[in-house]
Amino acid sequence: MQSPCVARCGLNDDEICMGCFRHIDEIVGWSSASEIKQQQIWQNLAQRKAQYASEEHHRSKEKERGKNSQIISREKWLEAEKRLAEQDA
């Protein structure tokens, strides 16, 4: 199944990519996720996108907003890999 990635990666404070709206754990675990899990992730994206778009709209009225507040760093990637490995154990 095709990844939801749109190559505009950047994490918000909740570790959600503001490009594809997946959580960092979903991004890191995508290639090893079952097709059912990948479908579940895809199904959650529209709702998550609407949720964060609404929240970002409200925040932008209070302060100037950077589109991607945090690039997905190697450190964040490794933290997510560790969480996923612990879940699988």
URHUPE-V911959 format. One record per pair of residues at least 6 apart in sequence whose C-alpha atoms are under 7 Angstrom apart, sorted by the first residue. I is the first residue (numbers start at 0). J is the second residue. If there is no record, write none. Layout:
((I	J) (I	J))
This chain:
((0	34) (3	19) (4	19) (5	18) (5	19) (7	18) (8	16) (8	17) (8	18) (8	70) (8	71) (9	16) (9	17) (9	18) (9	67) (9	68) (9	69) (9	70) (9	71) (10	16) (10	17) (10	67) (10	68) (10	69) (10	70) (10	71) (11	17) (11	67) (11	68) (11	69) (14	22) (14	23) (15	21) (15	22) (15	23) (16	22) (16	23) (17	67) (20	44) (20	47) (20	48) (21	44) (23	79) (24	79) (24	83) (27	76) (27	79) (27	80) (29	37))
